[in-house]
């Protein structure tokens, strides 16, 4: 109890003296502001990329892949198998009473960047005509849906924005034939890449293929997932497995997210190190100023524990405002900023979680930078300190 | 020069404080070195790539492949001096989770001029490949991964079948090659002639052509000429110079300059502030000493110079150490970002940055010291 009272009093004294040493206090605050600001702004990229990929993910959607497939584009579901998947239990039915099980096939197509004209490859996705039952967030902003059996495609506005010839009315060469762009759409909150959809069976016949990559299913409820898994397990005639939509979407953004995170923490750690050193230095100076005060306290019977604790708490208290300002600046300047990395576009997102990371980071800086000065504060030779001016 | 002992005495006054400032500047410029080194390395890597080597591939995925029959047409296009080609074949070693990409090439002298853009190979290794039909060159990564050595005979399984229906291809390892920029653990290099003769289907198919333009300045025009010539054939082409595609890759990384500039300005601002407050502290502690110097006849200018010299000296030294550290870290970072480099201009800009930060940081406390009133200062209790 005495410890807490002494600690409280000392901390009060320390903070009371701070306005006189504003420069030193500001060193810590500004150092932490920069370190946390940079870290939060950079992490906002990886968070933004994840949000762009996971925007409309729903717990009641899943994809059926072939059993050995690592990724969707390596998966292989023959037509007759796709028909049997549509009869599995646990699937929701659309207004016409049919189960929502949409076959999907990916083929690689090429586009030209608007600015440079250089080529980029990305998957064009052939889907069943009832795809909108599975993806109600698909919202046409121009034109109409593609019609089954025809060489028609719809492209997301992202495509039209970034690449040449993706507006309604444009023709594109895919697999040696001309395909007509009949619609442009937005995909709710999902962004990131350019999405192009066409009729799955027309894609199969154009590329002389006989199997889809996957079947996208909508479940009666998120809990129906287990029912579906059990039905598949119980039927050896079905060499397939089910993945939640969330898992596939996360896998798709993993590479970019991982790279951004690594760079953020690498740069953030170096900046934090610099901030820690700066904070330690200014705390040393603060502690040196209080030599006589601390010596007097020790002489009248204070133990060193509250002195150490008060210096450490002061260090932490100085670091916290820096982290709040840093995260605030990152939010002010970078939140919502659009960015494109490796042809994946997204908006930077400074989330409460990131602010918490920033504050945690600052706590670390405060504790580490405070340790040595705190020990030094408590370890003064009383007589010498009291005698010297 | 004669002030050196005084400056040194000022630095030695508070060794811990100086050491910490030194460390802080050092850390900041390590980051500076890594970031700028990354940027200059990428820029340099791109400008080192010759603009006259063109990569001719199919215009659209899934179209009929280019074939050896296109070779003549390609050679006849004005401005094209030489043409070579490759054919990739995806195989696996023992199990499908161990993919090996076999790139069939022509092991001739022309390839020696084109190859450095993709991989580095010694003349003797290429000669060995030329002499052994079933030979392959492997990379050190692949060798380590699967325990392969020169002289080994290895079976690779592919969906490209041989004429006798076999899916297993046997190759003899005859040499080594080093790949640029890519994940090495999957590539090996073989004779195109062997693959083409042994395969059952798609005879004469070619994955990509390499075309060398006579003049780098005409590379874009030659690219267009090639694509125009093939526009109405069974397999239209898309042609791009190696440099163009490297630039494209660099751009797709996003706005690197902006990110690097923002990070570095945050670092330098924090650093300048830290130096200001530390120097201010040290000037305050030395009020009486400075007053004595002035009493002895030191001019304001000289006092300012003394204070500035301390900090600038520390910052220059620390920035050099920091840049050296980042240079030492390049081999580690090289795994992630190939071609890091620290040209003199990065060094110079680093040191210049350090001097500027030191000057900005020292200006306020320095002026305070210079303007110090002797009488007041001597009267003041330290």
Interface residues (C-beta under 8 A of the other chain):
Chain A: X23 X24 X26 X27 X30 X31 X33 X34 X35 X37 X38 X41 X42 X107 X108 X109 X110 X116 X118 X119 X121 X173 X174 X175 X176 X207 X262 X267 X270 X271 X273 X274 X275 X277 X278 X280 X281 X282 X284 X285 X339 X340 X341 X342 X343 X389
Chain B: X16 X17 X20 X21 X23 X24 X27 X28 X30 X31 X35 X59 X60 X61 X62 X63 X64 X238 X240 X244 X245 X248 X251 X252 X253 X254 X255 X259 X262 X263 X266 X267 X269 X270 X271 X273 X274 X276 X277 X278 X280 X281 X336 X381 X382
